[in-house]
């Protein structure tokens, strides 16, 4: 019983880790564009 429970927890943790890695990679590709957009917004916001 406890073995199956531990296996379920392990699978859940593994899925969350894979999801976090995939999300991190996606954000890594998008991040430069977002940084530029935020910088532009702050620049124009400060100018106004």
Helices and strands as residue ranges (DSSP letters): H 2-47
